[in-house]
Amino acid sequence: MAKRGLTKETIIQEAKDEIMETGYEQFSLRGLARRLGIKTASLYNHIENYNELREGVIILVLKEMTAMIQQEIKETTGKDALRKFAFSYRSYAKLYPNLYQMIMMIPNLHSEKLNECSFAMMNSLYTALKEFYPKLTDRVNFARMFRSGIHGFINLEQAGYFSLPQANVDDSFQYLTDTLANCLGGPAAIEESLES
């Protein structure tokens, strides 16, 4: 790529593409500069530091995830919305495993921008929970449980677990999301679900 017309946005996009292809562990500013056809020091004409670059990449990832989730979840409510949230969330992680793992860096970067983007991604889930949990505290508690369940599944899947042939992995994920969705409304709803 030619040096002319190089911008901060271009650098961040190229960094994202590099991480998507090779993984964050292999990523380096030197490698990024080589990809861009510039000297490593020239990157600092456009970005302040490494953290700013990481923040920019993660913002792109969160925006992509949000768009995918919102596209899938639109015009659905309740349990259907939760299931679609979970499946679109996992779809992104399966398509872009290296990028998905970057969202785990958010707490350590102490960035308001990242926190805002992360909340925007989760907002579809909070909205779907409103009819079941009028109190925000209850929505947050359920959302944390729900996201922990699907994230844990994704992490184990990406690590190579779930190799037993007795059950299809997609079916297992469906089982997980259905079970969590049946928890909506608290213990009384779970008992009612078990009885039906």
ABEGO torsion letter per residue (X at the ends): XBABGBBAAAAAAAAAAAAAAAEAAABBAAAAAAAAGBBAAAAAAABABAAAAAAAAAAAAAAAAAAAAAAAABGBBEAAAAAAAAAAAAAAAAABAAAAAAAAAAAAAGBAAAAAAAAAAAAAAAAAAAAABABAAAAAAAAAAAAAAAAAAAAAAAAGBGABAABBAAAAAAAAAAAAAAABGEAAAAAAAAAX
